[in-house]
Amino acid sequence: MTKHSSHPEIIKRLKRAEGHLRGIVEMIEGERSCLDIAQQLHAVESAVRAAKKTLIHDHLDHCLDHAMGEPGQDGKAAAREFKEITKYL
């Protein structure tokens, strides 16, 4: 796997979500309301989902385009990989 231009932004998003998740644990330990906790969990879920989507789209834009366009590359292998990664969308 190679590093893509989107990776630093994805890392930043995931680290932010990680900190947010630690805050949620503190909320639970501090016996905050379930509504507040559920709202914060939803925010973390959304952040992780967005990071995943960005990663997958970046992979499709760069890695699979590259695999399909290179002479001698196996288009069937790229198609299999495409099918495999899209199940995570």
N, C-alpha and C positions, 0 to 999 in steps of 0.2 A: 504494500500500500504506500502511496506517495502522499505527501502533504499537499493539500489544496489551499487556495487562497481563502476559502470559507472556514478552514479549520480554526484559526485564531478566534473568530467570532463565535463559533460553536463552543469552543473551550470556555470563552468568557460567559456565554449563556449558561452552560452547565455548572460552572463554578458559582454563578449567581444563584442558580436553582439549589445547589448544594447548601449554600449558606441559608437560603430561605427554608429549606427542609430542616436544618438544625433549629431554626427559629420555631418551626411548627412543633418539633419535639418539646421545646421549652414551653410552648403554649399548652401542650397536653399536660406536661408536668406541673404547670402553674394552674391547671384546672380552668382554662379559658372556656368559653362557650363552644359547644359543638358546631354552631353555625359559623363562628369565626374561624375555627380550625378547618372546617370543610371548605370555606372560601379560599383559604390559603393553600390547602392541598390542591384545589382546582387550579390555582395560579401556577403551582409547581408543575403539575401535569401538563398544562398548556405550554410552559417553557420547555420542558423536555420534549414534548411532541413537536414543537417548532424546530428545535435543534435537530431532531431526527429527520424531519422533512427536509431541512436545509442540507444535511449530510447526504441523504439519498438523492436529492435533485442534483447536487454537485457531482456525485458519483455518476449519475446518468449523463450529465452534460459533458463530463471530461473523460472518465475512464471508458465508458462504453462507446462513446463517439470515437475515441482513439482506437479502441479495439476493432471497431467496425471499419474504420478508414485505413488501417494499416495493411499493406500488401502482405500476404502470407498469414494473416491472423484468421483464426477460426471464428466465423460468424455465428456458428451454432453454439459455441462456448459462450460468446457474448450474449446471445439470446437466452441461454439457460441462466446466466447470471442476472440478466434483466428480470426474468420471471421470478427468480429467487429473491431478489432485493425488493421487488414491488410488493411482496406479501407483508412487508413491514410498514407500508404506507398507511 
